């Protein structure tokens, strides 16, 4: 059973808002981290145009960490 807030695209909205916030402040890139088991997050990030990157500190030694980045 899924929680009642699933399927309303709240996370997608939040990522887009944060991207706009960062862009307005002159940032050129956003980076995200999740875990291998969070397949729905990975699909969402990829759907939003994020590309998988090498794990960055402090996640470089975490076996199940997955890092993403997107230029703004």
mmCIF file as Biopython writes it, N, C-alpha, C and O atoms, coordinates in Angstrom:
data_model
#
loop_
_atom_site.group_PDB
_atom_site.id
_atom_site.type_symbol
_atom_site.label_atom_id
_atom_site.label_alt_id
_atom_site.label_comp_id
_atom_site.label_asym_id
_atom_site.label_entity_id
_atom_site.label_seq_id
_atom_site.pdbx_PDB_ins_code
_atom_site.Cartn_x
_atom_site.Cartn_y
_atom_site.Cartn_z
_atom_site.occupancy
_atom_site.B_iso_or_equiv
_atom_site.auth_seq_id
_atom_site.auth_asym_id
_atom_site.pdbx_PDB_model_num
ATOM 1   N N  . UNK A ? 1  ? 0.837  -1.188 0.000   1.0 0.0 1  A 1 
ATOM 2   C CA . UNK A ? 1  ? 0.000  0.000  0.000   1.0 0.0 1  A 1 
ATOM 3   C C  . UNK A ? 1  ? 0.882  1.252  0.000   1.0 0.0 1  A 1 
ATOM 4   O O  . UNK A ? 1  ? 1.812  1.366  0.798   1.0 0.0 1  A 1 
ATOM 5   N N  . UNK A ? 2  ? 0.584  2.171  -0.889  1.0 0.0 2  A 1 
ATOM 6   C CA . UNK A ? 2  ? 1.354  3.396  -0.975  1.0 0.0 2  A 1 
ATOM 7   C C  . UNK A ? 2  ? 0.769  4.461  -0.049  1.0 0.0 2  A 1 
ATOM 8   O O  . UNK A ? 2  ? -0.444 4.520  0.153   1.0 0.0 2  A 1 
ATOM 9   N N  . UNK A ? 3  ? 1.645  5.306  0.514   1.0 0.0 3  A 1 
ATOM 10  C CA . UNK A ? 3  ? 1.154  6.412  1.337   1.0 0.0 3  A 1 
ATOM 11  C C  . UNK A ? 3  ? 0.277  7.341  0.495   1.0 0.0 3  A 1 
ATOM 12  O O  . UNK A ? 3  ? 0.442  7.397  -0.724  1.0 0.0 3  A 1 
ATOM 13  N N  . UNK A ? 4  ? -0.648 8.069  1.119   1.0 0.0 4  A 1 
ATOM 14  C CA . UNK A ? 4  ? -1.589 8.915  0.373   1.0 0.0 4  A 1 
ATOM 15  C C  . UNK A ? 4  ? -0.941 10.062 -0.397  1.0 0.0 4  A 1 
ATOM 16  O O  . UNK A ? 4  ? -1.565 10.614 -1.304  1.0 0.0 4  A 1 
ATOM 17  N N  . UNK A ? 5  ? 0.282  10.432 -0.064  1.0 0.0 5  A 1 
ATOM 18  C CA . UNK A ? 5  ? 0.930  11.545 -0.758  1.0 0.0 5  A 1 
ATOM 19  C C  . UNK A ? 5  ? 1.704  11.096 -1.985  1.0 0.0 5  A 1 
ATOM 20  O O  . UNK A ? 5  ? 2.183  11.941 -2.740  1.0 0.0 5  A 1 
ATOM 21  N N  . UNK A ? 6  ? 1.843  9.796  -2.210  1.0 0.0 6  A 1 
ATOM 22  C CA . UNK A ? 6  ? 2.526  9.286  -3.400  1.0 0.0 6  A 1 
ATOM 23  C C  . UNK A ? 6  ? 1.696  9.579  -4.637  1.0 0.0 6  A 1 
ATOM 24  O O  . UNK A ? 6  ? 0.466  9.570  -4.597  1.0 0.0 6  A 1 
ATOM 25  N N  . UNK A ? 7  ? 2.388  9.839  -5.731  1.0 0.0 7  A 1 
ATOM 26  C CA . UNK A ? 7  ? 1.706  10.043 -7.001  1.0 0.0 7  A 1 
ATOM 27  C C  . UNK A ? 7  ? 1.249  11.468 -7.260  1.0 0.0 7  A 1 
ATOM 28  O O  . UNK A ? 7  ? 0.624  11.737 -8.285  1.0 0.0 7  A 1 
ATOM 29  N N  . UNK A ? 8  ? 1.547  12.378 -6.355  1.0 0.0 8  A 1 
ATOM 30  C CA . UNK A ? 8  ? 1.147  13.782 -6.533  1.0 0.0 8  A 1 
ATOM 31  C C  . UNK A ? 8  ? 2.294  14.656 -7.041  1.0 0.0 8  A 1 
ATOM 32  O O  . UNK A ? 8  ? 2.143  15.871 -7.166  1.0 0.0 8  A 1 
ATOM 33  N N  . UNK A ? 9  ? 3.439  14.038 -7.333  1.0 0.0 9  A 1 
ATOM 34  C CA . UNK A ? 9  ? 4.604  14.714 -7.910  1.0 0.0 9  A 1 
ATOM 35  C C  . UNK A ? 9  ? 5.166  15.802 -7.002  1.0 0.0 9  A 1 
ATOM 36  O O  . UNK A ? 9  ? 5.717  16.789 -7.489  1.0 0.0 9  A 1 
ATOM 37  N N  . UNK A ? 10 ? 5.034  15.633 -5.705  1.0 0.0 10 A 1 
ATOM 38  C CA . UNK A ? 10 ? 5.546  16.615 -4.750  1.0 0.0 10 A 1 
ATOM 39  C C  . UNK A ? 10 ? 7.068  16.698 -4.829  1.0 0.0 10 A 1 
ATOM 40  O O  . UNK A ? 10 ? 7.623  17.797 -4.823  1.0 0.0 10 A 1 
ATOM 41  N N  . UNK A ? 11 ? 7.748  15.563 -4.903  1.0 0.0 11 A 1 
ATOM 42  C CA . UNK A ? 11 ? 9.216  15.562 -4.981  1.0 0.0 11 A 1 
ATOM 43  C C  . UNK A ? 11 ? 9.698  16.225 -6.265  1.0 0.0 11 A 1 
ATOM 44  O O  . UNK A ? 11 ? 10.679 16.969 -6.246  1.0 0.0 11 A 1 
ATOM 45  N N  . UNK A ? 12 ? 9.025  15.965 -7.371  1.0 0.0 12 A 1 
ATOM 46  C CA . UNK A ? 12 ? 9.391  16.610 -8.638  1.0 0.0 12 A 1 
ATOM 47  C C  . UNK A ? 12 ? 9.246  18.117 -8.523  1.0 0.0 12 A 1 
ATOM 48  O O  . UNK A ? 12 ? 10.123 18.858 -8.968  1.0 0.0 12 A 1 
ATOM 49  N N  . UNK A ? 13 ? 8.165  18.577 -7.941  1.0 0.0 13 A 1 
ATOM 50  C CA . UNK A ? 13 ? 7.944  20.007 -7.732  1.0 0.0 13 A 1 
ATOM 51  C C  . UNK A ? 13 ? 9.064  20.594 -6.869  1.0 0.0 13 A 1 
ATOM 52  O O  . UNK A ? 13 ? 9.597  21.660 -7.179  1.0 0.0 13 A 1 
ATOM 53  N N  . UNK A ? 14 ? 9.414  19.903 -5.797  1.0 0.0 14 A 1 
ATOM 54  C CA . UNK A ? 14 ? 10.462 20.405 -4.899  1.0 0.0 14 A 1 
ATOM 55  C C  . UNK A ? 14 ? 11.811 20.502 -5.606  1.0 0.0 14 A 1 
ATOM 56  O O  . UNK A ? 14 ? 12.525 21.491 -5.443  1.0 0.0 14 A 1 
ATOM 57  N N  . UNK A ? 15 ? 12.163 19.486 -6.386  1.0 0.0 15 A 1 
ATOM 58  C CA . UNK A ? 15 ? 13.436 19.510 -7.119  1.0 0.0 15 A 1 
ATOM 59  C C  . UNK A ? 15 ? 13.454 20.677 -8.104  1.0 0.0 15 A 1 
ATOM 60  O O  . UNK A ? 15 ? 14.459 21.381 -8.209  1.0 0.0 15 A 1 
ATOM 61  N N  . UNK A ? 16 ? 12.380 20.883 -8.809  1.0 0.0 16 A 1 
ATOM 62  C CA . UNK A ? 16 ? 12.314 21.996 -9.778  1.0 0.0 16 A 1 
ATOM 63  C C  . UNK A ? 16 ? 12.395 23.348 -9.082  1.0 0.0 16 A 1 
ATOM 64  O O  . UNK A ? 16 ? 13.054 24.260 -9.582  1.0 0.0 16 A 1 
ATOM 65  N N  . UNK A ? 17 ? 11.743 23.489 -7.947  1.0 0.0 17 A 1 
ATOM 66  C CA . UNK A ? 17 ? 11.796 24.741 -7.184  1.0 0.0 17 A 1 
ATOM 67  C C  . UNK A ? 17 ? 13.213 25.006 -6.685  1.0 0.0 17 A 1 
ATOM 68  O O  . UNK A ? 17 ? 13.707 26.130 -6.780  1.0 0.0 17 A 1 
ATOM 69  N N  . UNK A ? 18 ? 13.856 23.990 -6.161  1.0 0.0 18 A 1 
ATOM 70  C CA . UNK A ? 18 ? 15.229 24.150 -5.668  1.0 0.0 18 A 1 
ATOM 71  C C  . UNK A ? 18 ? 16.191 24.473 -6.800  1.0 0.0 18 A 1 
ATOM 72  O O  . UNK A ? 18 ? 17.125 25.256 -6.623  1.0 0.0 18 A 1 
ATOM 73  N N  . UNK A ? 19 ? 15.963 23.866 -7.974  1.0 0.0 19 A 1 
ATOM 74  C CA . UNK A ? 19 ? 16.797 24.158 -9.139  1.0 0.0 19 A 1 
ATOM 75  C C  . UNK A ? 19 ? 16.651 25.635 -9.526  1.0 0.0 19 A 1 
ATOM 76  O O  . UNK A ? 19 ? 17.646 26.308 -9.796  1.0 0.0 19 A 1 
ATOM 77  N N  . UNK A ? 20 ? 15.432 26.127 -9.553  1.0 0.0 20 A 1 
ATOM 78  C CA . UNK A ? 20 ? 15.200 27.535 -9.857  1.0 0.0 20 A 1 
ATOM 79  C C  . UNK A ? 20 ? 15.825 28.457 -8.822  1.0 0.0 20 A 1 
ATOM 80  O O  . UNK A ? 20 ? 16.402 29.486 -9.175  1.0 0.0 20 A 1 
ATOM 81  N N  . UNK A ? 21 ? 15.716 28.102 -7.560  1.0 0.0 21 A 1 
ATOM 82  C CA . UNK A ? 21 ? 16.305 28.858 -6.464  1.0 0.0 21 A 1 
ATOM 83  C C  . UNK A ? 21 ? 17.823 28.947 -6.641  1.0 0.0 21 A 1 
ATOM 84  O O  . UNK A ? 21 ? 18.408 30.021 -6.500  1.0 0.0 21 A 1 
ATOM 85  N N  . UNK A ? 22 ? 18.451 27.819 -6.950  1.0 0.0 22 A 1 
ATOM 86  C CA . UNK A ? 22 ? 19.904 27.785 -7.148  1.0 0.0 22 A 1 
ATOM 87  C C  . UNK A ? 22 ? 20.312 28.605 -8.370  1.0 0.0 22 A 1 
ATOM 88  O O  . UNK A ? 22 ? 21.287 29.354 -8.322  1.0 0.0 22 A 1 
ATOM 89  N N  . UNK A ? 23 ? 19.572 28.463 -9.456  1.0 0.0 23 A 1 
ATOM 90  C CA . UNK A ? 23 ? 19.878 29.195 -10.695 1.0 0.0 23 A 1 
ATOM 91  C C  . UNK A ? 23 ? 19.792 30.706 -10.466 1.0 0.0 23 A 1 
ATOM 92  O O  . UNK A ? 23 ? 20.660 31.450 -10.923 1.0 0.0 23 A 1 
ATOM 93  N N  . UNK A ? 24 ? 18.768 31.159 -9.772  1.0 0.0 24 A 1 
ATOM 94  C CA . UNK A ? 24 ? 18.598 32.586 -9.489  1.0 0.0 24 A 1 
ATOM 95  C C  . UNK A ? 24 ? 19.746 33.157 -8.665  1.0 0.0 24 A 1 
ATOM 96  O O  . UNK A ? 24 ? 20.016 34.356 -8.730  1.0 0.0 24 A 1 
ATOM 97  N N  . UNK A ? 25 ? 20.413 32.328 -7.904  1.0 0.0 25 A 1 
ATOM 98  C CA . UNK A ? 25 ? 21.515 32.754 -7.054  1.0 0.0 25 A 1 
ATOM 99  C C  . UNK A ? 25 ? 22.880 32.535 -7.686  1.0 0.0 25 A 1 
ATOM 100 O O  . UNK A ? 25 ? 23.910 32.711 -7.036  1.0 0.0 25 A 1 
ATOM 101 N N  . UNK A ? 26 ? 22.882 32.151 -8.950  1.0 0.0 26 A 1 
ATOM 102 C CA . UNK A ? 26 ? 24.133 32.054 -9.692  1.0 0.0 26 A 1 
ATOM 103 C C  . UNK A ? 26 ? 24.840 30.712 -9.645  1.0 0.0 26 A 1 
ATOM 104 O O  . UNK A ? 26 ? 25.962 30.586 -10.135 1.0 0.0 26 A 1 
ATOM 105 N N  . UNK A ? 27 ? 24.204 29.717 -9.068  1.0 0.0 27 A 1 
ATOM 106 C CA . UNK A ? 27 ? 24.822 28.397 -9.081  1.0 0.0 27 A 1 
ATOM 107 C C  . UNK A ? 27 ? 24.764 27.828 -10.494 1.0 0.0 27 A 1 
ATOM 108 O O  . UNK A ? 27 ? 23.824 28.104 -11.239 1.0 0.0 27 A 1 
ATOM 109 N N  . UNK A ? 28 ? 25.755 27.043 -10.860 1.0 0.0 28 A 1 
ATOM 110 C CA . UNK A ? 28 ? 25.823 26.497 -12.211 1.0 0.0 28 A 1 
ATOM 111 C C  . UNK A ? 28 ? 25.514 25.018 -12.289 1.0 0.0 28 A 1 
ATOM 112 O O  . UNK A ? 28 ? 25.367 24.467 -13.380 1.0 0.0 28 A 1 
ATOM 113 N N  . UNK A ? 29 ? 25.414 24.360 -11.117 1.0 0.0 29 A 1 
ATOM 114 C CA . UNK A ? 29 ? 25.230 22.907 -11.116 1.0 0.0 29 A 1 
ATOM 115 C C  . UNK A ? 29 ? 24.537 22.490 -9.827  1.0 0.0 29 A 1 
ATOM 116 O O  . UNK A ? 29 ? 24.767 23.066 -8.763  1.0 0.0 29 A 1 
ATOM 117 N N  . UNK A ? 30 ? 23.695 21.489 -9.942  1.0 0.0 30 A 1 
ATOM 118 C CA . UNK A ? 30 ? 23.099 20.900 -8.754  1.0 0.0 30 A 1 
ATOM 119 C C  . UNK A ? 30 ? 23.520 19.441 -8.681  1.0 0.0 30 A 1 
ATOM 120 O O  . UNK A ? 30 ? 23.677 18.774 -9.704  1.0 0.0 30 A 1 
ATOM 121 N N  . UNK A ? 31 ? 23.701 18.957 -7.463  1.0 0.0 31 A 1 
ATOM 122 C CA . UNK A ? 31 ? 24.079 17.561 -7.250  1.0 0.0 31 A 1 
ATOM 123 C C  . UNK A ? 31 ? 23.132 16.936 -6.229  1.0 0.0 31 A 1 
ATOM 124 O O  . UNK A ? 31 ? 22.662 17.600 -5.305  1.0 0.0 31 A 1 
ATOM 125 N N  . UNK A ? 32 ? 22.870 15.668 -6.414  1.0 0.0 32 A 1 
ATOM 126 C CA . UNK A ? 32 ? 21.948 14.931 -5.553  1.0 0.0 32 A 1 
ATOM 127 C C  . UNK A ? 32 ? 22.558 13.587 -5.194  1.0 0.0 32 A 1 
ATOM 128 O O  . UNK A ? 32 ? 23.415 13.070 -5.911  1.0 0.0 32 A 1 
ATOM 129 N N  . UNK A ? 33 ? 22.112 13.030 -4.082  1.0 0.0 33 A 1 
ATOM 130 C CA . UNK A ? 33 ? 22.537 11.700 -3.679  1.0 0.0 33 A 1 
ATOM 131 C C  . UNK A ? 33 ? 21.320 10.926 -3.213  1.0 0.0 33 A 1 
ATOM 132 O O  . UNK A ? 33 ? 20.422 11.468 -2.570  1.0 0.0 33 A 1 
ATOM 133 N N  . UNK A ? 34 ? 21.312 9.652  -3.551  1.0 0.0 34 A 1 
ATOM 134 C CA . UNK A ? 34 ? 20.291 8.740  -3.057  1.0 0.0 34 A 1 
ATOM 135 C C  . UNK A ? 34 ? 20.954 7.375  -2.862  1.0 0.0 34 A 1 
ATOM 136 O O  . UNK A ? 34 ? 22.178 7.259  -2.934  1.0 0.0 34 A 1 
ATOM 137 N N  . UNK A ? 35 ? 20.172 6.379  -2.625  1.0 0.0 35 A 1 
ATOM 138 C CA . UNK A ? 35 ? 20.684 5.018  -2.429  1.0 0.0 35 A 1 
ATOM 139 C C  . UNK A ? 35 ? 20.190 4.124  -3.562  1.0 0.0 35 A 1 
ATOM 140 O O  . UNK A ? 35 ? 19.145 4.389  -4.157  1.0 0.0 35 A 1 
ATOM 141 N N  . UNK A ? 36 ? 20.931 3.077  -3.854  1.0 0.0 36 A 1 
ATOM 142 C CA . UNK A ? 36 ? 20.564 2.137  -4.923  1.0 0.0 36 A 1 
ATOM 143 C C  . UNK A ? 36 ? 19.140 1.617  -4.771  1.0 0.0 36 A 1 
ATOM 144 O O  . UNK A ? 36 ? 18.434 1.457  -5.767  1.0 0.0 36 A 1 
ATOM 145 N N  . UNK A ? 37 ? 18.714 1.356  -3.558  1.0 0.0 37 A 1 
ATOM 146 C CA . UNK A ? 37 ? 17.394 0.770  -3.323  1.0 0.0 37 A 1 
ATOM 147 C C  . UNK A ? 37 ? 16.249 1.764  -3.552  1.0 0.0 37 A 1 
ATOM 148 O O  . UNK A ? 37 ? 15.085 1.364  -3.571  1.0 0.0 37 A 1 
ATOM 149 N N  . UNK A ? 38 ? 16.557 3.032  -3.722  1.0 0.0 38 A 1 
ATOM 150 C CA . UNK A ? 38 ? 15.534 4.053  -3.937  1.0 0.0 38 A 1 
ATOM 151 C C  . UNK A ? 38 ? 15.277 4.212  -5.428  1.0 0.0 38 A 1 
ATOM 152 O O  . UNK A ? 38 ? 15.496 5.280  -5.999  1.0 0.0 38 A 1 
ATOM 153 N N  . UNK A ? 39 ? 14.806 3.130  -6.054  1.0 0.0 39 A 1 
ATOM 154 C CA . UNK A ? 39 ? 14.651 3.116  -7.510  1.0 0.0 39 A 1 
ATOM 155 C C  . UNK A ? 39 ? 13.705 4.189  -8.016  1.0 0.0 39 A 1 
ATOM 156 O O  . UNK A ? 39 ? 13.910 4.717  -9.109  1.0 0.0 39 A 1 
ATOM 157 N N  . UNK A ? 40 ? 12.681 4.525  -7.258  1.0 0.0 40 A 1 
ATOM 158 C CA . UNK A ? 40 ? 11.761 5.577  -7.706  1.0 0.0 40 A 1 
ATOM 159 C C  . UNK A ? 40 ? 12.454 6.937  -7.724  1.0 0.0 40 A 1 
ATOM 160 O O  . UNK A ? 40 ? 12.155 7.762  -8.586  1.0 0.0 40 A 1 
ATOM 161 N N  . UNK A ? 41 ? 13.381 7.190  -6.783  1.0 0.0 41 A 1 
ATOM 162 C CA . UNK A ? 41 ? 14.132 8.449  -6.780  1.0 0.0 41 A 1 
ATOM 163 C C  . UNK A ? 41 ? 15.080 8.488  -7.973  1.0 0.0 41 A 1 
ATOM 164 O O  . UNK A ? 41 ? 15.198 9.518  -8.638  1.0 0.0 41 A 1 
ATOM 165 N N  . UNK A ? 42 ? 15.748 7.389  -8.246  1.0 0.0 42 A 1 
ATOM 166 C CA . UNK A ? 42 ? 16.665 7.318  -9.383  1.0 0.0 42 A 1 
ATOM 167 C C  . UNK A ? 42 ? 15.910 7.581  -10.683 1.0 0.0 42 A 1 
ATOM 168 O O  . UNK A ? 42 ? 16.387 8.338  -11.529 1.0 0.0 42 A 1 
ATOM 169 N N  . UNK A ? 43 ? 14.756 6.976  -10.852 1.0 0.0 43 A 1 
ATOM 170 C CA . UNK A ? 43 ? 13.952 7.200  -12.059 1.0 0.0 43 A 1 
ATOM 171 C C  . UNK A ? 43 ? 13.514 8.661  -12.172 1.0 0.0 43 A 1 
ATOM 172 O O  . UNK A ? 43 ? 13.516 9.233  -13.262 1.0 0.0 43 A 1 
ATOM 173 N N  . UNK A ? 44 ? 13.141 9.258  -11.040 1.0 0.0 44 A 1 
ATOM 174 C CA . UNK A ? 44 ? 12.719 10.650 -11.059 1.0 0.0 44 A 1 
ATOM 175 C C  . UNK A ? 44 ? 13.889 11.556 -11.442 1.0 0.0 44 A 1 
ATOM 176 O O  . UNK A ? 44 ? 13.734 12.433 -12.293 1.0 0.0 44 A 1 
ATOM 177 N N  . UNK A ? 45 ? 15.056 11.356 -10.826 1.0 0.0 45 A 1 
ATOM 178 C CA . UNK A ? 45 ? 16.214 12.188 -11.143 1.0 0.0 45 A 1 
ATOM 179 C C  . UNK A ? 45 ? 16.580 12.065 -12.616 1.0 0.0 45 A 1 
ATOM 180 O O  . UNK A ? 45 ? 16.827 13.069 -13.285 1.0 0.0 45 A 1 
ATOM 181 N N  . UNK A ? 46 ? 16.614 10.847 -13.116 1.0 0.0 46 A 1 
ATOM 182 C CA . UNK A ? 46 ? 16.942 10.655 -14.527 1.0 0.0 46 A 1 
ATOM 183 C C  . UNK A ? 46 ? 15.885 11.294 -15.428 1.0 0.0 46 A 1 
ATOM 184 O O  . UNK A ? 46 ? 16.220 11.870 -16.463 1.0 0.0 46 A 1 
ATOM 185 N N  . UNK A ? 47 ? 14.625 11.194 -15.042 1.0 0.0 47 A 1 
ATOM 186 C CA . UNK A ? 47 ? 13.545 11.813 -15.802 1.0 0.0 47 A 1 
ATOM 187 C C  . UNK A ? 47 ? 13.627 13.329 -15.827 1.0 0.0 47 A 1 
ATOM 188 O O  . UNK A ? 47 ? 13.136 13.969 -16.756 1.0 0.0 47 A 1 
ATOM 189 N N  . UNK A ? 48 ? 14.246 13.900 -14.809 1.0 0.0 48 A 1 
ATOM 190 C CA . UNK A ? 48 ? 14.424 15.354 -14.733 1.0 0.0 48 A 1 
ATOM 191 C C  . UNK A ? 48 ? 15.726 15.808 -15.393 1.0 0.0 48 A 1 
ATOM 192 O O  . UNK A ? 48 ? 16.072 16.989 -15.355 1.0 0.0 48 A 1 
ATOM 193 N N  . UNK A ? 49 ? 16.439 14.865 -15.996 1.0 0.0 49 A 1 
ATOM 194 C CA . UNK A ? 49 ? 17.647 15.215 -16.744 1.0 0.0 49 A 1 
ATOM 195 C C  . UNK A ? 49 ? 18.941 15.126 -15.955 1.0 0.0 49 A 1 
ATOM 196 O O  . UNK A ? 49 ? 19.986 15.544 -16.452 1.0 0.0 49 A 1 
ATOM 197 N N  . UNK A ? 50 ? 18.902 14.596 -14.747 1.0 0.0 50 A 1 
ATOM 198 C CA . UNK A ? 50 ? 20.124 14.424 -13.966 1.0 0.0 50 A 1 
ATOM 199 C C  . UNK A ? 50 ? 20.896 13.230 -14.503 1.0 0.0 50 A 1 
ATOM 200 O O  . UNK A ? 50 ? 20.308 12.228 -14.911 1.0 0.0 50 A 1 
ATOM 201 N N  . UNK A ? 51 ? 22.220 13.347 -14.501 1.0 0.0 51 A 1 
ATOM 202 C CA . UNK A ? 51 ? 23.106 12.290 -14.966 1.0 0.0 51 A 1 
ATOM 203 C C  . UNK A ? 51 ? 23.879 11.728 -13.783 1.0 0.0 51 A 1 
ATOM 204 O O  . UNK A ? 51 ? 24.287 12.462 -12.882 1.0 0.0 51 A 1 
ATOM 205 N N  . UNK A ? 52 ? 24.071 10.430 -13.800 1.0 0.0 52 A 1 
ATOM 206 C CA . UNK A ? 52 ? 24.833 9.789  -12.735 1.0 0.0 52 A 1 
ATOM 207 C C  . UNK A ? 52 ? 26.286 10.238 -12.813 1.0 0.0 52 A 1 
ATOM 208 O O  . UNK A ? 52 ? 26.874 10.298 -13.893 1.0 0.0 52 A 1 
ATOM 209 N N  . UNK A ? 53 ? 26.859 10.555 -11.650 1.0 0.0 53 A 1 
ATOM 210 C CA . UNK A ? 53 ? 28.249 10.989 -11.558 1.0 0.0 53 A 1 
ATOM 211 C C  . UNK A ? 53 ? 28.971 10.116 -10.539 1.0 0.0 53 A 1 
ATOM 212 O O  . UNK A ? 53 ? 28.351 9.332  -9.820  1.0 0.0 53 A 1 
ATOM 213 N N  . UNK A ? 54 ? 30.264 10.263 -10.491 1.0 0.0 54 A 1 
ATOM 214 C CA . UNK A ? 54 ? 31.056 9.568  -9.489  1.0 0.0 54 A 1 
ATOM 215 C C  . UNK A ? 54 ? 30.638 10.067 -8.103  1.0 0.0 54 A 1 
ATOM 216 O O  . UNK A ? 54 ? 30.350 11.250 -7.922  1.0 0.0 54 A 1 
ATOM 217 N N  . UNK A ? 55 ? 30.609 9.174  -7.149  1.0 0.0 55 A 1 
ATOM 218 C CA . UNK A ? 55 ? 30.213 9.575  -5.800  1.0 0.0 55 A 1 
ATOM 219 C C  . UNK A ? 55 ? 31.193 10.597 -5.235  1.0 0.0 55 A 1 
ATOM 220 O O  . UNK A ? 55 ? 32.409 10.421 -5.319  1.0 0.0 55 A 1 
ATOM 221 N N  . UNK A ? 56 ? 30.656 11.655 -4.666  1.0 0.0 56 A 1 
ATOM 222 C CA . UNK A ? 56 ? 31.450 12.738 -4.105  1.0 0.0 56 A 1 
ATOM 223 C C  . UNK A ? 56 ? 31.458 12.622 -2.571  1.0 0.0 56 A 1 
ATOM 224 O O  . UNK A ? 56 ? 30.590 11.969 -1.991  1.0 0.0 56 A 1 
ATOM 225 N N  . UNK A ? 57 ? 32.455 13.269 -1.914  1.0 0.0 57 A 1 
ATOM 226 C CA . UNK A ? 57 ? 32.524 13.207 -0.452  1.0 0.0 57 A 1 
ATOM 227 C C  . UNK A ? 57 ? 31.260 13.810 0.170   1.0 0.0 57 A 1 
ATOM 228 O O  . UNK A ? 57 ? 30.764 14.839 -0.292  1.0 0.0 57 A 1 
ATOM 229 N N  . UNK A ? 58 ? 30.767 13.192 1.171   1.0 0.0 58 A 1 
ATOM 230 C CA . UNK A ? 58 ? 31.281 12.080 1.965   1.0 0.0 58 A 1 
ATOM 231 C C  . UNK A ? 58 ? 30.746 10.723 1.513   1.0 0.0 58 A 1 
ATOM 232 O O  . UNK A ? 58 ? 30.831 9.748  2.260   1.0 0.0 58 A 1 
ATOM 233 N N  . UNK A ? 59 ? 30.199 10.646 0.307   1.0 0.0 59 A 1 
ATOM 234 C CA . UNK A ? 59 ? 29.545 9.419  -0.164  1.0 0.0 59 A 1 
ATOM 235 C C  . UNK A ? 59 ? 30.453 8.506  -0.975  1.0 0.0 59 A 1 
ATOM 236 O O  . UNK A ? 59 ? 30.016 7.428  -1.381  1.0 0.0 59 A 1 
ATOM 237 N N  . UNK A ? 60 ? 31.691 8.892  -1.225  1.0 0.0 60 A 1 
ATOM 238 C CA . UNK A ? 60 ? 32.564 8.127  -2.098  1.0 0.0 60 A 1 
ATOM 239 C C  . UNK A ? 60 ? 32.881 6.722  -1.587  1.0 0.0 60 A 1 
ATOM 240 O O  . UNK A ? 60 ? 33.279 5.861  -2.372  1.0 0.0 60 A 1 
ATOM 241 N N  . UNK A ? 61 ? 32.715 6.479  -0.307  1.0 0.0 61 A 1 
ATOM 242 C CA . UNK A ? 61 ? 33.007 5.151  0.238   1.0 0.0 61 A 1 
ATOM 243 C C  . UNK A ? 61 ? 31.742 4.368  0.598   1.0 0.0 61 A 1 
ATOM 244 O O  . UNK A ? 61 ? 31.827 3.280  1.167   1.0 0.0 61 A 1 
ATOM 245 N N  . UNK A ? 62 ? 30.589 4.910  0.273   1.0 0.0 62 A 1 
ATOM 246 C CA . UNK A ? 62 ? 29.329 4.220  0.556   1.0 0.0 62 A 1 
ATOM 247 C C  . UNK A ? 62 ? 28.969 3.345  -0.640  1.0 0.0 62 A 1 
ATOM 248 O O  . UNK A ? 62 ? 28.741 3.849  -1.739  1.0 0.0 62 A 1 
ATOM 249 N N  . UNK A ? 63 ? 28.920 2.046  -0.423  1.0 0.0 63 A 1 
ATOM 250 C CA . UNK A ? 63 ? 28.667 1.100  -1.505  1.0 0.0 63 A 1 
ATOM 251 C C  . UNK A ? 63 ? 27.320 1.302  -2.190  1.0 0.0 63 A 1 
ATOM 252 O O  . UNK A ? 63 ? 27.206 1.079  -3.395  1.0 0.0 63 A 1 
ATOM 253 N N  . UNK A ? 64 ? 26.315 1.715  -1.455  1.0 0.0 64 A 1 
ATOM 254 C CA . UNK A ? 64 ? 24.979 1.826  -2.045  1.0 0.0 64 A 1 
ATOM 255 C C  . UNK A ? 64 ? 24.583 3.257  -2.399  1.0 0.0 64 A 1 
ATOM 256 O O  . UNK A ? 64 ? 23.430 3.513  -2.748  1.0 0.0 64 A 1 
ATOM 257 N N  . UNK A ? 65 ? 25.535 4.196  -2.310  1.0 0.0 65 A 1 
ATOM 258 C CA . UNK A ? 65 ? 25.244 5.584  -2.667  1.0 0.0 65 A 1 
ATOM 259 C C  . UNK A ? 65 ? 25.222 5.744  -4.182  1.0 0.0 65 A 1 
ATOM 260 O O  . UNK A ? 65 ? 25.986 5.094  -4.896  1.0 0.0 65 A 1 
ATOM 261 N N  . UNK A ? 66 ? 24.342 6.613  -4.662  1.0 0.0 66 A 1 
ATOM 262 C CA . UNK A ? 66 ? 24.235 6.936  -6.080  1.0 0.0 66 A 1 
ATOM 263 C C  . UNK A ? 66 ? 24.144 8.460  -6.170  1.0 0.0 66 A 1 
ATOM 264 O O  . UNK A ? 66 ? 23.239 9.067  -5.597  1.0 0.0 66 A 1 
ATOM 265 N N  . UNK A ? 67 ? 25.080 9.072  -6.886  1.0 0.0 67 A 1 
ATOM 266 C CA . UNK A ? 67 ? 25.108 10.525 -7.004  1.0 0.0 67 A 1 
ATOM 267 C C  . UNK A ? 67 ? 24.754 10.958 -8.429  1.0 0.0 67 A 1 
ATOM 268 O O  . UNK A ? 67 ? 25.061 10.272 -9.405  1.0 0.0 67 A 1 
ATOM 269 N N  . UNK A ? 68 ? 24.105 12.109 -8.513  1.0 0.0 68 A 1 
ATOM 270 C CA . UNK A ? 68 ? 23.654 12.670 -9.779  1.0 0.0 68 A 1 
ATOM 271 C C  . UNK A ? 68 ? 24.003 14.146 -9.831  1.0 0.0 68 A 1 
ATOM 272 O O  . UNK A ? 68 ? 24.190 14.784 -8.796  1.0 0.0 68 A 1 
ATOM 273 N N  . UNK A ? 69 ? 24.091 14.688 -11.042 1.0 0.0 69 A 1 
ATOM 274 C CA . UNK A ? 69 ? 24.337 16.108 -11.227 1.0 0.0 69 A 1 
ATOM 275 C C  . UNK A ? 69 ? 23.607 16.608 -12.468 1.0 0.0 69 A 1 
ATOM 276 O O  . UNK A ? 69 ? 23.285 15.847 -13.381 1.0 0.0 69 A 1 
ATOM 277 N N  . UNK A ? 70 ? 23.358 17.916 -12.466 1.0 0.0 70 A 1 
ATOM 278 C CA . UNK A ? 70 ? 22.734 18.553 -13.634 1.0 0.0 70 A 1 
ATOM 279 C C  . UNK A ? 70 ? 23.242 19.983 -13.700 1.0 0.0 70 A 1 
ATOM 280 O O  . UNK A ? 70 ? 23.206 20.710 -12.707 1.0 0.0 70 A 1 
ATOM 281 N N  . UNK A ? 71 ? 23.718 20.384 -14.879 1.0 0.0 71 A 1 
ATOM 282 C CA . UNK A ? 71 ? 24.120 21.769 -15.078 1.0 0.0 71 A 1 
ATOM 283 C C  . UNK A ? 71 ? 22.876 22.632 -15.183 1.0 0.0 71 A 1 
ATOM 284 O O  . UNK A ? 71 ? 21.855 22.214 -15.729 1.0 0.0 71 A 1 
ATOM 285 N N  . UNK A ? 72 ? 22.977 23.837 -14.654 1.0 0.0 72 A 1 
ATOM 286 C CA . UNK A ? 72 ? 21.812 24.739 -14.686 1.0 0.0 72 A 1 
ATOM 287 C C  . UNK A ? 72 ? 21.837 25.659 -15.879 1.0 0.0 72 A 1 
ATOM 288 O O  . UNK A ? 72 ? 20.931 26.474 -16.049 1.0 0.0 72 A 1 
#
